[in-house]
Amino acid sequence: MLHLIKYFAAVIVAFVMTLAGGGRIGAQAPTDVSGTWTAEFHNGKVFLQVRSSQRDDGRDWSGNWSIGQSLAADEIQGLPANDEHFTAQTVKFELRREAGTIALDGAFRDGQGAGLFRFTPRAEYTAEMKALGYSDDLDLWRRFQLAIHDVGPKYVKALAAEGFSKLSLDEVQRAKTHGVSIEYIRDMKALGYKTAAIDGLVRAHDHGVAPDYIKSLKAAGYSELSLDDLVRVHDHGISVGYIQELDRAGFKKLALEDLVRTHDHGVNAKFIDELRGQGITETTVEGYIKLHDHGIHADYITSLKAAGYTKLDSADLVRVHDHGVKAEFIRDLKAQGFKDLTLDEIIRLHDHGVTLDYITDMKALGIKDLTMDQLVRLRDQGITPGFVNHVRAKGIKDATADELVRLKNGGLWKQ
């Protein structure tokens, strides 16, 4: 890698000197585009990136323009078909396009390379494009871009043969750069997606909607989805495996909205099965969505059952969880003698801040045998252990719960 870094640095210096001393700056219009490149073999393809600061199209421009793309090895003349460890001190290869030829030279080490490139336009290209109705001003820089993206008469004619004969050059270039190949168009048409506007196919491809994905959805029963539907389903991460899981759980052929909502809310077959294993069965996915949204999981139900609450339904579970009641709180109450409380009573104690520490502290002060209502009243009135000690310091030793409240309300706490 150090070898490549040094080489690439030398390449950049050579390139800059070429521009400065080779007549690039002057009245004579350039006849080619030069720059630097890097490349890497990976999984049978070559990831090629080219950079150039030599933009001359009349627009304000500063800095480098670069683009990278993955190419099949056989698209490049002069490189081995597939050698992730390719090493060569000197190498020359070409990327031949209808718009012109990109000649590259440099070095490779262990499948990674760097060097210089030069794009030479093909003279006939402009006339060929005009013959197809594209009278755009194809300056050198535009032809270089079109060559990089492999946009030429062949692709234009193939698009026309598939029904896209009145596209602007920008639309053609966008379709090509976004990976909308003729094969992709044909596959989509064969699946029933014949559209008058190519933008729909560009968007579908950009969002990862592949023909195989569509086929799998059709096999799962979703055969009438629009391109927008397909994009939405794919964007939300809905796989055929997920659909099949819900199907096995008894929720067959859900409406698209329900399918997306169920997935977005984290409800899957495992969640459904675990709740059913705890005796919680819902007839709709919406019921499981509500339980999941409220944090009701199998382990929470198990803990409540261990605390003695074995017959709570979905509404009970949602209510007790929303109030922050955990099995530990129930066990603490039982340890303090509050057994067989109803769900409403447990929630009331929790909502009013009657904690294990509060009950323990009050008992330690000798205020025992307090009922649930008394505990709630004392807590609501701000009767703390500190206040009880304050009362006793005033000589009132055996105040009852009701007396403590009267003393507090009477202003003793201020004295």
C-alpha positions as CSV (number, residue, x, y, z in Angstrom):
1,M,0.0,0.0,0.0
2,L,2.9,2.4,0.8
3,H,4.2,1.7,-2.7
4,L,0.8,2.8,-4.2
5,I,0.6,5.9,-2.1
6,K,4.0,7.0,-3.2
7,Y,3.2,6.2,-6.8
8,F,-0.1,8.0,-6.7
9,A,1.5,11.1,-5.2
10,A,4.0,11.1,-8.1
11,V,1.1,10.7,-10.5
12,I,-0.7,13.7,-9.2
13,V,2.4,15.8,-9.4
14,A,3.0,14.7,-13.0
15,F,-0.5,15.5,-13.9
16,V,-0.4,19.0,-12.5
17,M,2.9,19.6,-14.3
18,T,1.3,18.4,-17.5
19,L,-1.5,20.9,-17.2
20,A,0.8,23.7,-16.3
21,G,3.4,23.1,-18.9
22,G,1.7,21.2,-21.7
23,G,-0.3,24.0,-23.2
24,R,-3.6,23.4,-21.3
25,I,-3.8,27.0,-20.3
26,G,-4.2,29.2,-23.4
27,A,-6.4,30.1,-26.2
28,Q,-6.4,26.8,-27.9
29,A,-9.4,24.6,-26.9
30,P,-8.5,21.3,-25.4
31,T,-9.0,18.2,-27.4
32,D,-9.0,15.6,-24.6
33,V,-9.6,15.3,-20.9
34,S,-6.9,14.1,-18.5
35,G,-6.8,13.1,-14.8
36,T,-6.0,10.5,-12.3
37,W,-7.5,7.1,-11.5
38,T,-7.6,4.5,-8.8
39,A,-8.9,1.0,-9.1
40,E,-9.5,-2.1,-7.0
41,F,-10.4,-5.7,-7.9
42,H,-13.2,-7.1,-5.8
43,N,-15.6,-10.0,-6.2
44,G,-14.9,-10.4,-9.9
45,K,-15.4,-6.7,-10.7
46,V,-13.2,-3.6,-10.9
47,F,-14.1,-0.6,-8.9
48,L,-12.7,2.3,-11.0
49,Q,-12.6,5.9,-9.9
50,V,-11.5,8.8,-12.1
51,R,-10.7,12.3,-11.0
52,S,-10.1,15.5,-13.1
53,S,-9.9,19.2,-12.5
54,Q,-9.8,19.9,-16.2
55,R,-13.4,21.1,-16.6
56,D,-13.9,23.4,-19.6
57,D,-17.6,23.8,-20.2
58,G,-18.1,27.5,-19.5
59,R,-19.4,26.9,-16.0
60,D,-17.9,28.1,-12.7
61,W,-15.8,25.3,-11.4
62,S,-13.3,24.7,-8.7
63,G,-11.8,21.6,-7.2
64,N,-11.8,18.0,-8.6
65,W,-14.6,16.2,-10.4
66,S,-14.7,12.5,-9.6
67,I,-16.8,9.5,-10.2
68,G,-16.5,5.8,-9.3
69,Q,-18.3,2.8,-10.7
70,S,-18.1,-1.0,-10.6
71,L,-17.3,-2.6,-14.0
72,A,-17.2,-6.1,-15.1
73,A,-13.5,-7.0,-15.9
74,D,-14.3,-7.8,-19.5
75,E,-15.5,-4.2,-20.1
76,I,-11.9,-3.1,-19.6
77,Q,-9.4,-4.0,-22.3
78,G,-5.9,-4.8,-21.0
79,L,-6.7,-6.0,-17.4
80,P,-6.9,-9.6,-16.3
81,A,-10.4,-11.0,-16.1
82,N,-10.4,-11.6,-12.3
83,D,-7.3,-11.3,-10.2
84,E,-7.8,-9.7,-6.8
85,H,-4.0,-9.9,-6.3
86,F,-3.0,-8.4,-9.6
87,T,0.4,-6.7,-9.4
88,A,2.2,-4.9,-12.2
89,Q,4.8,-2.1,-12.1
90,T,3.6,-0.8,-15.4
91,V,0.2,-1.4,-16.9
92,K,-1.8,0.1,-19.7
93,F,-5.5,-0.5,-20.3
94,E,-8.5,1.1,-22.0
95,L,-12.2,1.7,-21.4
96,R,-13.7,1.9,-24.9
97,R,-17.0,3.8,-25.2
98,E,-19.1,5.1,-28.1
99,A,-18.3,8.6,-27.0
100,G,-14.6,7.9,-27.0
101,T,-11.8,6.0,-25.4
102,I,-10.4,6.4,-21.9
103,A,-6.8,5.3,-21.9
104,L,-5.3,4.6,-18.5
105,D,-1.8,3.8,-17.4
106,G,-0.2,3.3,-14.0
107,A,0.6,0.4,-11.6
108,F,-1.1,-2.3,-9.6
109,R,-0.1,-3.9,-6.3
110,D,-2.1,-6.7,-4.7
111,G,-5.3,-5.8,-6.7
112,Q,-5.1,-2.1,-6.1
113,G,-4.0,0.4,-8.7
114,A,-3.4,4.1,-9.5
115,G,-2.3,6.2,-12.3
116,L,-3.2,8.7,-15.0
117,F,-5.9,8.6,-17.7
118,R,-6.7,10.5,-20.9
119,F,-10.0,10.6,-22.6
120,T,-10.0,11.0,-26.4
121,P,-13.4,11.7,-27.9
122,R,-14.6,9.8,-31.0
123,A,-15.2,12.2,-33.8
124,E,-18.4,10.5,-35.2
125,Y,-20.2,10.4,-31.8
126,T,-21.7,13.9,-32.0
127,A,-23.1,13.3,-35.5
128,E,-24.5,9.9,-34.5
129,M,-26.3,11.4,-31.5
130,K,-27.7,14.3,-33.6
131,A,-29.0,11.7,-36.1
132,L,-31.0,10.3,-33.2
133,G,-32.5,13.7,-32.4
134,Y,-30.1,14.9,-29.7
135,S,-28.8,18.2,-30.9
136,D,-27.5,19.2,-27.5
137,D,-24.2,21.0,-27.3
138,L,-21.9,18.1,-26.7
139,D,-18.8,19.9,-25.6
140,L,-15.7,17.9,-24.6
141,W,-16.6,17.7,-21.0
142,R,-20.2,16.5,-21.7
143,R,-18.8,13.8,-24.0
144,F,-16.4,12.8,-21.3
145,Q,-19.2,12.3,-18.9
146,L,-21.3,10.4,-21.4
147,A,-18.3,8.2,-22.1
148,I,-17.8,7.5,-18.4
149,H,-21.5,6.5,-18.0
150,D,-21.5,4.6,-21.4
151,V,-24.3,6.6,-22.9
152,G,-24.4,6.4,-26.7
153,P,-26.5,5.4,-29.7
154,K,-26.6,1.7,-28.7
155,Y,-28.4,2.5,-25.4
156,V,-30.6,5.2,-26.9
157,K,-31.8,2.9,-29.7
158,A,-32.4,0.1,-27.2
159,L,-34.5,2.4,-25.0
160,A,-36.5,3.4,-28.1
161,A,-37.1,-0.2,-28.9
162,E,-38.6,-0.6,-25.4
163,G,-40.9,2.3,-25.8
164,F,-38.8,5.2,-24.5
165,S,-38.1,7.1,-27.7
166,K,-38.7,10.7,-26.7
167,L,-36.4,11.0,-23.7
168,S,-34.1,14.0,-23.3
169,L,-30.4,13.4,-23.1
170,D,-30.4,14.2,-19.4
171,E,-33.1,11.5,-18.9
172,V,-31.2,9.0,-20.9
173,Q,-28.0,9.7,-18.9
174,R,-29.9,9.6,-15.6
175,A,-31.4,6.2,-16.5
176,K,-28.0,4.8,-17.4
177,T,-26.2,6.1,-14.4
178,H,-28.9,4.9,-12.1
179,G,-28.5,1.3,-13.4
180,V,-31.6,1.0,-15.5
181,S,-30.3,-1.4,-18.0
182,I,-32.3,-2.7,-21.0
183,E,-32.4,-6.1,-19.3
184,Y,-33.9,-4.5,-16.2
185,I,-36.6,-2.7,-18.3
186,R,-37.5,-6.0,-20.1
187,D,-37.7,-7.9,-16.9
188,M,-40.0,-5.3,-15.4
189,K,-42.2,-5.2,-18.5
190,A,-42.4,-9.0,-18.3
191,L,-43.7,-8.7,-14.7
192,G,-46.4,-6.2,-15.9
193,Y,-44.6,-2.9,-15.2
194,K,-44.8,-1.2,-18.5
195,T,-44.6,2.5,-17.8
196,A,-44.6,5.5,-20.1
197,A,-42.3,7.5,-17.9
198,I,-38.8,6.1,-17.2
199,D,-38.6,8.0,-14.0
200,G,-40.7,5.3,-12.3
201,L,-38.2,2.6,-13.3
202,V,-35.3,4.8,-12.2
203,R,-36.9,5.3,-8.8
204,A,-37.7,1.6,-8.4
205,H,-34.1,0.6,-9.3
206,D,-32.7,3.2,-6.9
207,H,-34.8,1.8,-4.1
208,G,-33.6,-1.7,-4.7
209,V,-36.7,-3.1,-6.3
210,A,-35.4,-6.0,-8.4
211,P,-37.3,-8.4,-10.6
212,D,-36.6,-11.3,-8.2
213,Y,-38.1,-9.3,-5.3
214,I,-41.2,-8.7,-7.3
215,K,-41.5,-12.3,-8.3
216,S,-41.2,-13.4,-4.6
217,L,-44.0,-10.9,-3.6
218,K,-46.2,-12.2,-6.4
219,A,-45.7,-15.8,-5.2
220,A,-46.6,-14.6,-1.7
221,G,-49.9,-13.3,-3.0
222,Y,-49.1,-9.6,-3.6
223,S,-49.5,-9.5,-7.4
224,E,-51.2,-6.2,-7.9
225,L,-48.7,-3.8,-6.4
226,S,-47.8,-0.6,-8.2
227,L,-44.3,0.6,-8.6
228,D,-44.9,3.1,-5.7
229,D,-46.2,0.2,-3.6
230,L,-43.1,-1.9,-4.4
231,V,-40.8,1.0,-3.4
232,R,-42.7,1.5,-0.2
233,V,-42.7,-2.2,0.8
234,H,-39.0,-2.5,0.0
235,D,-38.0,0.7,1.8
236,H,-39.8,-0.6,4.9
237,G,-37.7,-3.7,4.8
238,I,-40.5,-6.2,4.2
239,S,-39.1,-9.4,3.0
240,V,-41.0,-12.4,1.7
241,G,-39.7,-14.3,4.7
242,Y,-41.5,-11.8,7.0
243,I,-44.7,-12.2,5.0
244,Q,-44.5,-16.0,5.3
245,E,-43.9,-15.7,9.1
246,L,-47.1,-13.7,9.5
247,D,-48.9,-16.2,7.3
248,R,-47.9,-19.1,9.5
249,A,-49.0,-17.1,12.5
250,G,-52.5,-16.9,11.0
251,F,-52.4,-13.4,9.5
252,K,-52.7,-14.2,5.8
253,K,-52.6,-11.7,2.9
254,L,-52.6,-8.6,5.1
255,A,-53.5,-5.3,3.4
256,L,-50.4,-3.4,2.3
257,E,-51.0,-0.7,5.0
258,D,-51.4,-3.4,7.7
259,L,-48.3,-5.2,6.5
260,V,-46.1,-2.0,6.6
261,R,-47.5,-0.9,9.9
262,T,-47.0,-4.3,11.5
263,H,-43.4,-4.4,10.4
264,D,-42.7,-0.8,11.4
265,H,-43.9,-1.4,14.9
266,G,-41.6,-4.4,15.4
267,V,-44.3,-7.1,15.5
268,N,-43.0,-10.4,14.0
269,A,-43.9,-14.0,14.3
270,K,-41.5,-14.6,17.3
271,F,-43.3,-11.8,19.3
272,I,-46.7,-13.2,18.4
273,D,-45.7,-16.8,19.3
274,E,-44.2,-15.7,22.7
275,L,-47.3,-13.8,23.7
276,R,-49.5,-16.7,22.7
277,G,-47.3,-18.9,24.8
278,Q,-48.2,-16.7,27.7
279,G,-51.9,-17.1,26.9
280,I,-52.3,-13.7,25.3
281,T,-54.0,-14.1,21.9
282,E,-55.2,-11.3,19.7
283,T,-57.5,-11.7,16.7
284,T,-55.9,-8.9,14.7
285,V,-52.4,-7.6,14.1
286,E,-53.5,-4.3,15.5
287,G,-53.9,-6.0,18.9
288,Y,-50.3,-7.2,18.8
289,I,-49.1,-3.8,17.6
290,K,-50.7,-2.1,20.6
291,L,-49.1,-4.6,23.0
292,H,-45.7,-4.2,21.4
293,D,-46.0,-0.4,21.5
294,H,-46.9,-0.5,25.2
295,G,-43.8,-2.6,26.0
296,I,-45.7,-5.8,26.7
297,H,-43.2,-8.7,26.2
298,A,-43.3,-12.3,27.3
299,D,-40.8,-11.8,30.1
300,Y,-42.9,-9.0,31.6
301,I,-45.9,-11.3,31.6
302,T,-43.9,-14.1,33.1
303,S,-42.7,-11.8,36.0
304,L,-46.2,-10.7,36.8
305,K,-47.4,-14.3,36.8
306,A,-44.5,-15.2,39.3
307,A,-45.8,-12.4,41.5
308,G,-49.2,-14.0,41.6
309,Y,-51.1,-12.2,38.8
310,T,-51.8,-15.0,36.4
311,K,-55.0,-14.0,34.7
312,L,-54.3,-10.5,33.4
313,D,-55.8,-9.9,29.9
314,S,-54.3,-7.6,27.3
315,A,-56.0,-4.5,28.6
316,D,-54.8,-5.2,32.1
317,L,-51.3,-5.7,30.9
318,V,-51.2,-2.5,29.0
319,R,-52.7,-0.6,32.0
320,V,-50.3,-1.9,34.6
321,H,-47.3,-1.4,32.4
322,D,-48.3,2.1,31.4
323,H,-48.4,3.0,35.1
324,G,-44.9,1.7,35.6
325,V,-45.8,-1.2,37.8
326,K,-43.2,-4.0,37.8
327,A,-43.3,-7.4,39.4
328,E,-40.6,-6.2,41.9
329,F,-43.0,-3.5,43.3
330,I,-45.7,-6.1,43.8
331,R,-43.3,-8.4,45.6
332,D,-42.2,-5.6,47.9
333,L,-45.8,-4.8,48.8
334,K,-46.4,-8.4,49.7
335,A,-43.3,-8.5,51.8
336,Q,-44.8,-5.6,53.8
337,G,-48.0,-7.4,54.3
338,F,-50.1,-6.0,51.5
339,K,-51.2,-9.3,49.9
340,D,-54.1,-10.0,47.5
341,L,-54.3,-6.4,46.4
342,T,-56.4,-5.8,43.3
343,L,-54.7,-4.4,40.2
344,D,-56.4,-1.0,40.8
345,E,-54.9,-0.9,44.3
346,I,-51.4,-1.7,43.2
347,I,-51.6,1.0,40.5
348,R,-53.0,3.5,43.0
349,L,-50.1,2.8,45.5
350,H,-47.6,3.2,42.7
351,D,-49.1,6.3,41.2
352,H,-49.1,8.0,44.7
353,G,-45.4,7.2,45.3
354,V,-45.9,4.7,48.1
355,T,-42.6,2.9,47.7
356,L,-41.0,0.1,49.7
357,D,-38.6,2.6,51.3
358,Y,-41.5,4.8,52.4
359,I,-43.4,2.0,54.0
360,T,-40.2,0.7,55.7
361,D,-39.3,4.1,57.1
362,M,-42.7,4.7,58.5
363,K,-42.8,1.3,60.2
364,A,-39.3,2.0,61.6
365,L,-40.8,5.1,63.3
366,G,-43.4,2.9,65.0
367,I,-46.3,3.9,62.7
368,K,-47.5,0.4,62.0
369,D,-50.6,-1.3,60.7
370,L,-51.3,1.4,58.2
371,T,-53.9,0.7,55.7
372,M,-53.5,1.3,52.0
373,D,-55.7,4.3,52.1
374,Q,-53.7,5.8,55.1
375,L,-50.4,5.3,53.3
376,V,-51.7,7.0,50.2
377,R,-53.1,9.9,52.3
378,L,-49.9,10.3,54.3
379,R,-47.8,10.3,51.1
380,D,-50.2,12.8,49.4
381,Q,-50.0,15.1,52.3
382,G,-46.2,15.1,52.4
383,I,-45.9,13.3,55.7
384,T,-42.3,12.2,55.6
385,P,-40.2,10.5,58.2
386,G,-38.6,14.0,58.8
387,F,-41.9,15.5,59.6
388,V,-42.7,12.7,62.0
389,N,-39.4,13.3,63.8
390,H,-40.3,17.1,63.9
391,V,-43.6,16.4,65.5
392,R,-42.0,14.2,68.1
393,A,-39.4,16.8,68.9
394,K,-42.4,19.1,69.7
395,G,-43.5,16.6,72.4
396,I,-46.2,14.8,70.4
397,K,-45.0,11.3,70.7
398,D,-47.9,9.0,69.6
399,A,-49.7,10.9,66.9
400,T,-51.9,8.7,64.7
401,A,-51.9,9.0,60.9
402,D,-55.0,11.3,61.0
403,E,-53.4,13.5,63.7
404,L,-50.2,13.8,61.6
405,V,-52.2,15.0,58.7
406,R,-54.1,17.6,60.9
407,L,-50.8,18.8,62.3
408,K,-49.3,19.2,58.9
409,N,-52.3,21.0,57.5
410,G,-52.3,23.1,60.7
411,G,-48.9,24.5,60.0
412,L,-46.9,22.6,62.6
413,W,-44.3,21.8,59.9
414,K,-43.5,25.6,59.7
415,Q,-42.8,26.0,63.4
